[in-house]
Each structure stands twice: as structure tokens, then as C-alpha cells.
């Protein structure tokens, strides 16, 4: 283990070399852009990959580096807020066979120099961390909070017991069914959405923070359909943006991150304070959804893409993914966006701690398949839930023209005039 003597210019060049990896071991919030240690510039050294020291507390954490295509014979430099944390990471890496690991101890000085390159998630402010939310709940003013009042929403699909069993103090229960119809799982009418928001005390200017429950990553979720967790939060958050709420934020990692931070839960019910004026017409941002006629047009355009955020088994038509959707298959011409294992999981878009996956990785995977910010991108899945999570990956990256195809596979497959494809497509598809 060495504290490497390397100049800033040498580090910039070093990280560009093949099989050279710079690991940022700070919390994911710091990597994304939050200045957790009062650093002059938030974000990470350009070219660094995120690998928080906290990840080493999870079972089988040693499998994470190979999934990032980092292997034991590669050259690695780690950095954090202090040398002690970096040394701990070096020791842990050595235990699993990573010997060529050094320490760069100059991040704070790096952040002070505006001439040295740094990156951050463009809309990191909308992806908050537990301490940010705790400060707000305790009456403080966390960074970037606009001071227009706030509502914290614990999102579920039905299953009120999920909220009653323990939630963040001050959070209200938000049932996704109040924003989407159980008849077709599309968004409800503007009038119905407006009523839900007014009942929750939400105006267009309210800061709304949404989260869902996660069990520990090493355990199975006993209620994947009823509980729905963070996917429910993403779905509701997208509909709130569509309605016109201007400051929608997601608690990164959901309730699991709140627990990992050591903060308390409560079973005390918190009733919302209804209001009578949302402040603008609903929907204020209709372009955040597309419906079937526009989806058909996008398929015929070279400036637009439909992206299927489904599992491989769904994409090739072995299963429909849902007990209420009869037909299996895919929309011909849609790009495979690979959510993960099935209709209730999004592991390909998340880290081990359920925070959102490193945005550079998502961007690069999408770019390989032609999913790029210069096009109009509409994500879809079965009924809009997984598509909403993919939408937020693109939204946080600052992509300018993104939507969710609300009807998704359920609506498309129910119309006999729509074509359906099954089997492995002839063109190459990346499934990793």
C-alpha cells in the first residue's frame, strides 16, 4: 500500500490509460455533486468511478468490482475525504486479491482548483441524501432548498400497512392508485390528479420528496407486488412532474438509506393538510408522457426511440411479466433497456445499496445501443413503473427530451392492430 506521489497533470493522464481505475470511496451523494465536506466544488475527479467504502459492509461486495469491469490485475488509485478511509479501502481490496492499489490524498486541494476537471450528475440536487432530508425535517435549511414549504411522501401501491409499519417522521402516505387507474394502470385524469395533490397539500411550488421501502439487499422483498417500494416512488414522482410540481426530489436509496444513516422511524400517522389551489393548470408538462399514437410515430422516426425497460424474458416473449397481461412479446423496433431479472426489479439501474447506479455507466450502456440525449427518448415497460425509474436516470443526467410511454406493453398488446415481435431479434442485443 502506497500513498502515491503523482502530480495533478499526471493523474489526469493516468486515468485515461487502459486498465487504470480511479475509485472515489466517498458516499454516492458526494460523487453525484453534493458538497458533504464543504469542498469548494462538489462532484468527483473526472474519470473516477464510484465505489463507496460503505459498500464493503455488504455480503459478496467483492463481486462488485468485476461487474464494473475492474479486475485484480488492474492498476487502481483510491481517494476519499481523508487518508484513513483510503487506507481502509486499500486493506479491504488487498484481502480480496487487489494488490496494485495506491492512494491519492489530494482531493480537497483538487476541488479548490477550478482548472482541474471535475464532473457531477447534472441534476444532482433532485436526488437527495438522508442527511439533507433530516435537516429539512428538523427545521433547518439544507442546500438548494427553496423555502416554499415541503411534503415528504412515503409511496406504496395499495398496502397501507407498509406505511403503518414504520416511515420517516412527518411523511404522509401516498398510494399510487390515487394517481393511476387500476383499470388500465395509466395516469388518472387531470382532475383526479389535481384532487390528489390538493388533498396532500401540494402546490406547484411545494418541494416534494418521495421515497419507498427497501429491505436489506441481502434479503428477499416479501411484498414485491403490494409494497412496490422505490419503483412506486419513481412512478408517483413522474406523475407529479407531469402535473406541474416544479421541485420534485427523490430520496436516493429510499427508506434503506434512511435506515443505513441511523435515523429513526415512526409508526405515528401524519395527516396531510389539504389546500384548494394548485397554482397552475394540470397537466403543466404534458410532454412527459406519450400515448400510443405518438409511440407509433416515434417508431417511424430517426430522431426518436422507444426503450423497453423490461427483462430479457419479457423482451423475447417467453413471459408477459404480469398475471394481468395475457400476451407476451415486444414492440417491434423498440430498443432493449434491460431492467434486470423480472417485472418487479431494477437491479441493472441500482447499486448494491439501492442508490441509483453510477450515471456514467448508465449513459455509456445506453449510448452503445443508440439511446442518446440528442433524440426524443420514451421509456416503457408493462404499465409505466420501471419506465419511470429509467426516466429519472435520464432526467438527473439533464437529458432535454424524455418521456414515458404510459400505456406500455399492456396497452400496446391489447390492440390487435399493433404488431408484436417474439423470439431473439436478428440484430445484436446486449443483455448483460
LINTA-V387458 format. One record per pair of residues at least 24 apart in sequence whose C-alpha atoms are under 7 Angstrom apart, sorted by the first residue. I is the first residue (numbers start at 1). J is the second residue. Records with the same first field share a line. If there is no record, write none. Layout:
BEGIN
I = J  J
END
This chain:
BEGIN
1 = 90  101  102
2 = 102  103
3 = 102  103  104
4 = 102  103  104
15 = 47
19 = 74  75
20 = 74  75  76
21 = 48  75  76  77
22 = 47  48  49  76  77  78
23 = 48  49  50  51  77  78  79
24 = 48  49  50  51  52  78  79  80
25 = 50  51  52  53  78  79  80
26 = 52  53  80  81
27 = 52
28 = 52
29 = 129
31 = 120
32 = 120  121  124
33 = 120  121  124
39 = 108  111
40 = 111  112
41 = 111  112
43 = 118  119  120
44 = 118  119  120
45 = 117  118  119
46 = 117  118  119
50 = 358
53 = 89
62 = 96
72 = 97  98
73 = 98
74 = 100
75 = 100  101
76 = 100  101  102
77 = 101  102  103  104
78 = 102  103  104
79 = 103  104  105  107
80 = 107
81 = 107
121 = 396  397
122 = 396  397  398
123 = 396  397  398
124 = 396
126 = 248  249  250
127 = 249  250  251  252
128 = 249  250  251  252
129 = 251  252
130 = 251  257  258  261
148 = 205  206  207
149 = 206  207
150 = 206  207  208
151 = 207  208  209
152 = 208  209  210
153 = 209  210  211
154 = 210  211  212
155 = 210  211  212  229  232  233
156 = 212  227  228  229  232
157 = 226  227  228  232
158 = 226
159 = 226  227
162 = 227
164 = 267
165 = 267
166 = 265  266  267
167 = 265  266  267
168 = 265  266
169 = 265  266
170 = 270
171 = 270
172 = 270  271  272
176 = 232  236
179 = 236
185 = 383
186 = 383  406  407
190 = 282  283
194 = 282
198 = 274  275  276  278
199 = 274  275
200 = 272  273  274
201 = 272  273  274  275
202 = 278
203 = 245  277  278  279
204 = 244  245  246  278  279  280
205 = 245  246  247
206 = 245  247
207 = 247  248
208 = 247  248  249
209 = 248  249  250  251
210 = 237  249  250  251
211 = 250  251  254  255
212 = 254  255
213 = 254  255  256
214 = 254  255  256
215 = 256
216 = 256
217 = 352  353
224 = 344
230 = 254
231 = 385  386  389
232 = 385
234 = 388  389
235 = 385  388
238 = 388
242 = 283  284  285  286  288
243 = 282  283  284  285
244 = 282  283  284  285
252 = 355  356
253 = 353  354  355
287 = 403
288 = 402  403  404
289 = 403  404  405  406
290 = 403  404  405  406
291 = 405  406  407
292 = 407
295 = 405
299 = 333
303 = 375  376
304 = 375  376  377
305 = 334  376  377  378
306 = 334  335  377  378  379
307 = 334  335  336  337  378  379  380
308 = 334  335  336  337  379  380  381
309 = 336  337  338  339  379  380  381  386  387
310 = 337  338  339  343  381
311 = 338  339  340  341  342  343
312 = 338
316 = 422  423  424
317 = 422  423
325 = 410
327 = 413
329 = 420  421  422
330 = 420  421  422
331 = 419  420  421
332 = 419  420  421
338 = 431
373 = 399  400
376 = 401  402
377 = 401  402  403
378 = 402  403  404  405
379 = 403  404  405
380 = 404  405  406  408
381 = 408  409
382 = 408  409  410
383 = 407  408  409  410
384 = 408
END
